[in-house]
Amino acid sequence: MAQLKKTAAQMVQESRHRIEEIETAELIAMVGDPNVVIVDIRDVRERQRTGFIPGSFHAPRGMIEFWVDPDSPYHKDVFAQEGKKYVFHCASGWRSAITVATLQDMGFEAAHLKEGFSTWEKSGGPVEKKD
């Protein structure tokens, strides 16, 4: 196999140096704030297995650039709300770091949950689970 020019770990580190990272306790305090949109980019199976942050919007990682782009036929209105703070999360903070850096490159301002959902429940964050 050919040597990669950049590893996934390097991409995460580079992303983290240029985006806003939110600690778990800080985001827990934001739950229910009408000016905050929490976006879960995990796979639907992850959400089913571990639950999710109440009120979070599910946007699978593979579609996020298209859902955010107002010129895309896949655009979702949830991403066109003026004055909202968008906070993205995944399980560990890796996918969301790269996602937010990519969205920032597109001109969409957002932050991400630094440690991801992995620290959410043990830090006292509310979790909703569906049957």
WOKA-V731208 format. One line per field, one symbol per residue. psi: psi as a letter, one per 20 degrees, with the letter a starting at -180 (. if undefined). burial: + if it has 9 or more other ideal C-beta (glycine too) atoms within 8 Angstrom, else -. Layout:
BEGIN
psi->???
burial->???
END
This chain:
BEGIN
psi->pqpqhprghhggghghijrpppqghghghipipijpopoojrqhhgghgiarppiqppnphiighhhhoiiqijpphhjjoqjqppoqqbgiighhghghgghghijoprrqogiaihiggijjqqpppq.
burial->----------++-+++--+-++-+--++-++----+++++++---++--+-++--+-++++-+++++++--+--+---+------++++++-++++++++++++-+-+-++++++++--++-+-+-+----
END
